[in-house]
Amino acid sequence: MRQRWIRAAAYVLTAALFFAGSGLEGRAAELETASLPAAGLGLALGDGASVSEIRENVKKKAEAGDSAAEEEQAAETEQAGEESESAETESGSVPEETGTEDAETGTETADGTQTQTAETESETQSAPAGTQEPESGIEIVEPVTPVQKAPEDVLIIAQVNNYVNIRRQPDTEAEVVGKLYNNSVGTLIAEEGDWYQIKSGSVEGYVKAEYFKTGDEARQIADAVGDRIATVNTQTLRVRYEPSLDAPVLGLIGQGEELTVLDEQNGFVKVSIEEGDGWTSTDYVILRTDYVTAESVEEERARLAKEEAAREAGRKAAQEAEARIQEEAQAEAAQPAQTEAPAVTAVGSGMGVDVADFALQFVGNPYKRGGVSLTNGADCSGFVLSVYQHFGVSLPHSSSADRKVGYAVNGLAEAQPGDLVCYSGHVALYIGNGQIVHASTTKTGIKVSNASYRKVLAVRRIF
């Protein structure tokens, strides 16, 4: 009997606990009152505790459980906050009081801008190749260095007797990567002490600042030494006496020829041709300005190798021509002379003199635009072409292209008979003593002139 009451009390207690946990405290109390004996009976369970004591213990445990749950939730909230704060600290957030000032820009970064910049740079570095990071609106702060960056349009121009070396590093012992000759131009990248970091042509490196002019002064020099060129882009260009399409024609120039520009105004350019200085519309020419730029070590080697090959080819051609001339001389010795000796003879010796003497035989013959006949008519480049063809050398039928044949001679002061003397839209043969022979104009034909009668653009040697 006692065991049945004990089991009944346990069931009722279990049900009471269930309803109490479900928030049905009223229903639990009713069940308890209806099922258990009156409180005064003193019914005891296994450990001797009465039902009323058990109810009190259950209530206390429930209250204690609610308090513990609240404390546990508060602890979890506090821990989550600490973890969040720790995560923010690890991600680079900086409190306002730790702000610094960038020495280069002088911009305050107390709001964490500098740290966010570091994060942006890190993310950019880790991005896959070929991807583009979106703009974050955060200013990238570069490391502070003693190098002073220059604007992109700062022109420099070399002012030296011959050339100045370009070095890989700002040190006189550093490797030479190129050369800048006098009046060569480039762009200033940065200043580092008494050195300039520059770029000119294909070369980038360091030069001593003392050998250069910059800014407005450099531009003034560059304007004076730069060559303004007009390339003919029509089949036949009419050069006129005045800057008008109605003005009389001074002379005709073939397609592809390059002319020196003397002036520009109102859609016309003034150019230099053999007949004189005249005007043409900019619709029929392509304009550019040529400057001397740096030459890299590799480019210098290639140029010298090309010039040496041209010298060797010239020596070989000269030997062959000399042998042929001797044969012709022996054949002519057995016959009366067919031509009169020219009034002017070349000055000097060697094959160049033979070239010049041969060309002088045709003085007085007609000029013909596009012609290559030494007797019936030739233009300037056609005349030079045919003279050298007699000696087994092929030259282009273009005065502009003749500026690149053979190898360079340093001006008229070092010219020798047989050298090509190149002008704007014209070419001639040097005969020595400061004179040239050339197919000049339709009015004068082939004639002898003073070599410095016009500005010389280049002197080239074949033999």
Phi, psi and omega per residue, in radians:
M1 nan -0.841 3.132
R2 -1.038 -0.649 -3.113
Q3 -1.191 -0.654 3.118
R4 -1.114 -0.729 3.104
W5 -1.103 -0.657 3.131
I6 -1.113 -0.763 3.130
R7 -1.136 -0.709 3.134
A8 -1.090 -0.751 3.125
A9 -1.090 -0.688 3.126
A10 -1.099 -0.735 -3.141
Y11 -1.113 -0.772 -3.130
V12 -1.112 -0.732 3.132
L13 -1.089 -0.709 3.121
T14 -1.096 -0.751 3.119
A15 -1.141 -0.693 3.121
A16 -1.079 -0.763 3.112
L17 -1.069 -0.686 -3.133
F18 -1.111 -0.868 -3.116
F19 -1.178 -0.603 3.098
A20 -1.117 -0.732 3.114
G21 -1.195 -0.399 -3.130
S22 -1.604 0.046 3.141
G23 1.479 0.166 -3.114
L24 -1.780 0.985 -3.043
E25 -1.093 -0.694 -3.129
G26 -1.065 -0.787 3.132
R27 -1.117 -0.650 3.121
A28 -1.115 -0.716 -3.134
A29 -1.133 -0.715 3.127
E30 -1.088 -0.770 -3.142
L31 -1.089 -0.734 -3.117
E32 -1.104 -0.756 -3.104
T33 -1.173 -0.677 -3.101
A34 -1.297 -0.466 -2.975
S35 -1.751 -0.518 -3.062
L36 -1.695 2.699 3.073
P37 -1.119 2.877 3.122
A38 -0.991 2.620 -3.050
A39 -1.047 -0.459 -3.082
G40 -1.340 -0.146 3.137
L41 -1.203 -0.391 3.100
G42 1.177 0.645 3.100
L43 -1.121 2.259 -3.115
A44 -1.996 2.500 3.086
L45 -1.646 -2.855 -2.949
G46 -0.910 -0.691 -3.062
D47 -1.702 0.164 3.089
G48 1.540 0.042 -3.136
A49 -1.391 2.505 3.136
S50 -1.436 2.894 3.139
V51 -1.098 -0.741 3.139
S52 -1.074 -0.668 3.101
E53 -1.161 -0.685 3.127
I54 -1.092 -0.759 3.114
R55 -1.039 -0.734 -3.141
E56 -1.126 -0.712 3.126
N57 -1.134 -0.699 3.129
V58 -1.085 -0.739 -3.138
K59 -1.113 -0.765 3.127
K60 -1.084 -0.747 3.134
K61 -1.124 -0.653 3.117
A62 -1.119 -0.775 3.114
E63 -1.109 -0.739 3.118
A64 -1.107 -0.653 3.115
G65 -1.116 -0.736 3.115
D66 -1.094 -0.725 3.133
S67 -1.115 -0.744 3.137
A68 -1.123 -0.668 3.133
A69 -1.117 -0.730 3.119
E70 -1.102 -0.751 3.121
E71 -1.102 -0.709 -3.134
E72 -1.136 -0.735 3.117
Q73 -1.108 -0.729 3.102
A74 -1.094 -0.704 3.132
A75 -1.123 -0.726 3.124
E76 -1.120 -0.711 3.114
T77 -1.076 -0.776 3.133
E78 -1.104 -0.736 3.131
Q79 -1.128 -0.703 3.111
A80 -1.092 -0.688 3.113
G81 -1.118 -0.705 3.128
E82 -1.142 -0.702 3.121
E83 -1.137 -0.718 3.118
S84 -1.091 -0.760 3.121
E85 -1.124 -0.682 3.102
S86 -1.108 -0.723 3.140
A87 -1.103 -0.706 3.115
E88 -1.113 -0.695 3.132
T89 -1.135 -0.710 3.140
E90 -1.171 -0.551 -3.093
S91 -1.371 -0.051 3.012
G92 1.912 0.098 3.123
S93 -1.182 2.380 -3.097
V94 -2.089 2.253 3.079
P95 -1.062 2.717 -3.062
E96 -1.044 -0.613 -3.064
E97 -1.246 -0.167 3.138
T98 -1.705 0.195 -3.118
G99 -1.079 2.629 3.117
T100 -2.198 3.008 3.114
E101 -2.070 2.215 -3.126
D102 -1.270 2.236 -3.032
A103 -1.211 -0.508 -3.080
E104 -1.391 -0.787 -3.059
T105 -1.709 -0.352 -3.115
G106 1.229 0.341 -3.090
T107 -1.614 2.198 3.101
E108 -1.124 2.400 3.128
T109 -2.171 0.525 -3.120
A110 -1.141 -0.345 -3.133
D111 -1.512 0.168 3.079
G112 1.596 0.103 -3.096
T113 -1.020 -0.733 -3.092
Q114 -1.114 -0.728 3.133
T115 -1.148 -0.734 3.112
Q116 -1.099 -0.621 3.081
T117 -1.060 -0.747 3.120
A118 -1.067 -0.699 3.105
E119 -1.095 -0.757 -3.123
T120 -1.083 -0.762 3.133
E121 -1.103 -0.707 3.138
S122 -1.099 -0.751 3.124
E123 -1.145 -0.663 3.133
T124 -1.133 -0.689 -3.129
Q125 -1.181 -0.555 -3.084
S126 -1.557 -0.054 -3.133
A127 -1.204 2.573 3.120
P128 -1.066 2.625 3.132
A129 -1.066 2.441 3.103
G130 1.565 -0.093 3.107
T131 -1.655 2.783 -3.135
Q132 -2.159 2.150 -3.138
E133 -1.285 2.449 3.075
P134 -1.183 2.644 3.117
E135 -1.200 2.267 -3.090
S136 -1.752 -0.130 -3.100
G137 1.357 0.139 -3.134
I138 -1.758 2.253 -3.106
E139 -1.294 2.248 3.112
I140 -1.406 2.154 -3.132
V141 -1.753 2.009 -3.103
E142 -1.345 2.690 3.099
P143 -1.059 2.578 3.135
V144 -1.356 2.157 3.107
T145 -2.346 2.852 3.119
P146 -1.323 -0.032 -3.114
V147 -1.409 2.292 3.091
Q148 -1.786 1.954 -3.129
K149 -1.213 2.500 -3.137
A150 -1.866 2.659 3.021
P151 -1.026 2.718 -3.022
E152 -1.159 -0.394 -3.014
D153 -1.788 0.332 3.136
V154 -1.397 1.964 -3.109
L155 -1.509 2.486 2.997
I156 -2.159 2.679 3.091
I157 -2.513 2.304 -3.085
A158 -1.306 2.395 3.070
Q159 -2.230 1.524 -3.065
V160 -2.395 2.900 3.106
N161 -1.229 -0.696 -3.108
N162 -2.294 -1.323 3.120
Y163 -2.645 2.869 3.051
V164 -2.191 2.442 -3.118
N165 -1.321 2.509 2.977
I166 -1.820 2.191 -3.069
R167 -1.960 2.736 -3.086
R168 -1.218 -0.559 3.128
Q169 -2.258 2.790 3.135
P170 -1.318 1.207 -3.077
D171 -2.702 2.342 -3.119
T172 -1.168 -0.237 3.099
E173 -1.681 -0.068 -3.091
A174 -1.268 2.842 -3.107
E175 -1.091 2.384 3.068
V176 -1.447 2.189 -3.116
V177 -1.918 -0.164 3.135
G178 -3.135 -3.093 -3.135
K179 -2.357 2.521 2.984
L180 -2.029 2.088 3.133
Y181 -1.501 2.932 -3.107
N182 -0.961 2.400 -3.124
N183 1.190 0.221 3.031
S184 -1.286 2.531 -3.101
V185 -1.959 2.772 3.093
G186 -2.840 -3.007 -3.141
T187 -2.083 2.342 3.105
L188 -1.408 2.167 3.124
I189 -1.641 -0.827 -3.103
A190 -2.805 2.841 3.057
E191 -1.980 2.376 3.130
E192 -2.420 1.657 -3.055
G193 1.153 -2.249 3.099
D194 -1.674 0.439 3.114
W195 -2.067 2.599 2.985
Y196 -1.909 2.362 2.907
Q197 -1.625 2.139 -3.002
I198 -2.316 2.869 2.984
K199 -2.323 2.268 3.126
S200 -2.546 2.208 -3.066
G201 1.047 -2.221 3.130
S202 -1.701 0.110 -2.999
V203 -1.875 2.374 3.034
E204 -2.285 2.335 -3.125
G205 3.090 -2.725 -3.032
Y206 -2.073 2.467 3.107
V207 -2.375 2.717 3.068
K208 -1.220 2.249 -3.035
A209 -1.120 -0.475 -3.050
E210 -1.118 -0.297 -3.093
Y211 -1.670 0.198 -3.029
F212 -2.327 2.634 2.952
K213 -1.865 2.601 -3.122
T214 -2.314 2.997 3.021
G215 1.104 -2.470 -3.069
D216 -1.077 -0.663 3.137
E217 -1.109 -0.714 3.114
A218 -1.134 -0.685 -3.131
R219 -1.140 -0.684 3.116
Q220 -1.092 -0.738 3.115
I221 -1.171 -0.738 -3.125
A222 -1.087 -0.683 3.114
D223 -1.101 -0.563 -3.112
A224 -1.362 -0.621 -3.043
V225 -1.719 -0.280 3.127
G226 -1.226 2.537 3.132
D227 -1.757 2.008 3.080
R228 -1.498 2.114 -3.007
I229 -2.101 2.419 3.033
A230 -2.028 2.064 3.118
T231 -1.718 2.203 -3.091
V232 -1.200 2.192 3.132
N233 -2.059 0.422 3.034
T234 -2.259 2.792 -3.027
Q235 -1.053 -0.791 3.094
T236 -2.381 2.066 -3.113
L237 -1.651 2.244 3.065
R238 -1.635 2.026 3.073
V239 -1.682 2.180 -2.994
R240 -1.914 2.826 -3.111
Y241 -1.190 -0.535 -3.091
E242 -2.259 2.792 3.124
P243 -1.320 1.153 -3.134
S244 -2.693 2.482 3.104
L245 -1.254 -0.185 3.101
D246 -1.664 -0.104 -3.107
A247 -1.279 2.697 3.121
P248 -1.079 2.673 -3.111
V249 -1.470 2.245 3.087
L250 -1.502 -0.747 -3.105
G251 -2.908 2.931 -3.123
L252 -2.048 2.418 -3.122
I253 -2.254 2.411 -3.112
G254 -1.378 2.829 -3.129
Q255 -1.082 2.461 3.102
G256 1.559 -0.230 3.139
E257 -1.228 2.572 -3.141
E258 -1.911 2.207 -3.062
L259 -2.039 2.504 3.081
T260 -1.337 2.231 3.133
V261 -1.538 2.248 -3.135
L262 -1.786 -0.480 -3.094
D263 -2.807 2.778 3.097
E264 -2.440 2.331 3.079
Q265 -2.871 2.321 2.984
N266 0.901 0.802 3.085
G267 1.404 0.176 3.094
F268 -2.223 2.681 3.042
V269 -2.192 2.496 3.077
K270 -1.627 2.170 -3.059
V271 -2.173 2.796 3.141
S272 -1.791 2.149 3.048
I273 -2.265 3.067 -3.075
E274 -1.067 -0.638 -3.122
E275 -1.285 -0.246 -3.120
G276 2.418 -2.869 3.135
D277 -1.700 2.245 -3.119
G278 -2.492 -3.082 -3.029
W279 -2.066 2.580 3.039
T280 -2.555 2.686 -3.136
S281 -1.233 2.498 3.102
T282 -1.215 -0.147 3.095
D283 -1.212 -0.331 -3.011
Y284 -1.984 0.181 3.108
V285 -2.411 2.768 3.032
I286 -1.925 2.148 -3.048
L287 -1.707 2.524 3.043
R288 -2.731 2.883 3.053
T289 -2.109 2.173 3.139
D290 -1.718 2.283 3.029
Y291 -2.141 2.719 2.994
V292 -1.393 2.284 3.108
T293 -2.122 3.090 -3.077
A294 -1.142 2.705 3.074
E295 -2.083 2.134 3.125
S296 -1.266 2.867 3.109
V297 -1.019 -0.722 -3.134
E298 -1.160 -0.728 3.127
E299 -1.148 -0.649 3.109
E300 -1.130 -0.763 3.116
R301 -1.053 -0.780 -3.135
A302 -1.104 -0.730 -3.140
R303 -1.128 -0.791 -3.134
L304 -1.121 -0.666 3.111
A305 -1.141 -0.700 3.117
K306 -1.145 -0.724 3.128
E307 -1.168 -0.651 3.109
E308 -1.164 -0.666 3.075
A309 -1.113 -0.669 3.102
A310 -1.150 -0.672 3.095
R311 -1.113 -0.761 -3.127
E312 -1.128 -0.720 3.100
A313 -1.126 -0.663 3.105
G314 -1.146 -0.724 3.119
R315 -1.109 -0.734 3.125
K316 -1.123 -0.788 3.131
A317 -1.112 -0.636 -3.138
A318 -1.155 -0.715 3.117
Q319 -1.105 -0.753 3.134
E320 -1.150 -0.724 3.141
A321 -1.152 -0.691 -3.137
E322 -1.104 -0.723 3.110
A323 -1.105 -0.693 3.132
R324 -1.186 -0.675 3.136
I325 -1.126 -0.682 3.119
Q326 -1.123 -0.692 3.100
E327 -1.121 -0.751 3.130
E328 -1.137 -0.657 3.139
A329 -1.136 -0.683 3.113
Q330 -1.160 -0.655 3.130
A331 -1.212 -0.667 -3.118
E332 -1.280 -0.439 -3.114
A333 -1.111 -0.468 -3.132
A334 -1.494 -0.054 -3.112
Q335 -2.207 2.726 3.073
P336 -1.135 2.632 3.129
A337 -1.115 2.362 -3.116
Q338 -1.726 -0.314 -3.116
T339 -2.212 2.675 3.085
E340 -1.414 2.619 3.101
A341 -1.185 2.435 -3.140
P342 -1.124 2.622 3.136
A343 -1.148 -0.522 3.141
V344 -2.052 2.389 3.102
T345 -2.077 2.733 3.140
A346 -1.243 2.624 -3.137
V347 -1.854 2.155 3.111
G348 2.263 -2.813 -3.130
S349 -2.511 2.944 3.129
G350 1.702 -3.120 -3.067
M351 -1.150 -0.531 3.111
G352 -1.043 -0.613 3.104
V353 -1.167 -0.709 3.103
D354 -1.072 -0.693 3.108
V355 -1.085 -0.839 -3.105
A356 -1.114 -0.751 3.140
D357 -1.114 -0.663 3.113
F358 -1.123 -0.764 -3.119
A359 -1.114 -0.603 -3.085
L360 -1.165 -0.335 3.122
Q361 -1.108 -0.356 -3.002
F362 -1.841 0.191 3.067
V363 -1.044 2.337 -3.118
G364 1.721 -0.262 3.102
N365 -1.305 2.813 -2.980
P366 -1.303 2.748 3.001
Y367 -1.666 2.386 3.092
K368 -2.483 2.126 -3.106
R369 -1.112 2.194 -3.107
G370 1.478 -0.103 -3.092
G371 -1.417 2.767 3.120
V372 -2.329 0.181 -3.105
S373 -1.555 2.204 3.141
L374 -1.248 -0.328 -3.118
T375 -1.871 -0.687 -3.055
N376 -1.686 -0.158 3.074
G377 2.370 2.336 3.117
A378 -2.595 2.666 2.984
D379 -1.542 -3.069 -2.990
C380 -1.055 -0.887 -3.117
S381 -1.292 -0.516 3.069
G382 -1.147 -0.624 3.104
F383 -1.149 -0.849 3.133
V384 -1.094 -0.737 3.129
L385 -0.998 -0.831 -3.059
S386 -1.242 -0.600 3.101
V387 -1.102 -0.843 -3.105
Y388 -1.286 -0.447 3.075
Q389 -1.077 -0.581 3.097
H390 -1.078 -0.436 -3.133
F391 -1.795 0.266 3.048
G392 1.416 0.319 -3.127
V393 -2.008 2.307 3.117
S394 -1.699 2.260 3.103
L395 -2.176 2.732 3.135
P396 -1.294 2.700 3.081
H397 -1.613 1.144 -3.113
S398 -2.845 2.188 3.135
S399 -1.176 -0.567 3.110
S400 -1.197 -0.734 3.132
A401 -1.183 -0.488 3.121
D402 -1.133 -0.312 3.120
R403 -1.224 -0.171 -3.056
K404 -2.030 -0.009 -3.125
V405 -1.436 2.856 3.107
G406 1.022 -2.406 3.108
Y407 -2.454 2.795 -2.954
A408 -1.298 2.526 2.996
V409 -2.066 2.449 -3.053
N410 -1.397 1.236 3.004
G411 1.424 3.068 -3.109
L412 -1.100 -0.502 -3.110
A413 -1.044 -0.461 -3.124
E414 -1.969 0.201 -3.131
A415 -1.222 2.602 3.092
Q416 -2.215 2.765 3.110
P417 -0.940 2.410 -3.120
G418 1.668 -0.256 3.118
D419 -1.207 2.612 3.046
L420 -1.510 2.250 3.082
V421 -1.913 2.091 -3.002
C422 -1.884 2.369 3.117
Y423 -2.178 -3.124 3.047
S424 -1.206 1.956 3.127
G425 1.190 0.397 -3.069
H426 -2.758 2.702 3.087
V427 -2.540 2.581 -3.113
A428 -2.494 3.037 3.095
L429 -1.952 2.268 3.121
Y430 -1.365 2.382 -3.130
I431 -2.061 0.046 -3.141
G432 1.725 2.883 3.083
N433 1.015 0.557 3.088
G434 1.274 0.365 -3.093
Q435 -2.163 2.797 3.116
I436 -2.301 2.768 2.939
V437 -2.084 2.367 -3.052
H438 -2.797 2.727 2.985
A439 -1.465 1.817 -2.924
S440 -1.503 -1.339 -3.097
T441 -2.453 3.029 3.094
T442 -1.146 -0.438 -3.140
K443 -1.349 -0.637 -3.019
T444 -1.841 -0.413 -3.086
G445 1.213 -2.639 -3.137
I446 -1.424 2.224 -3.048
K447 -2.631 3.013 3.066
V448 -1.820 2.383 -3.133
S449 -2.423 2.922 2.996
N450 -1.235 2.325 -3.039
A451 -1.160 -0.444 -3.087
S452 -1.707 0.350 -3.130
Y453 -1.161 -0.353 3.078
R454 -2.416 2.913 3.138
K455 -1.171 2.195 3.138
V456 -1.489 2.235 3.129
L457 -1.634 -0.550 -3.118
A458 -2.873 2.657 3.001
V459 -2.201 2.207 -3.087
R460 -2.177 2.460 -3.112
R461 -1.956 2.332 3.125
I462 -1.728 -0.881 3.128
F463 -1.681 nan nan
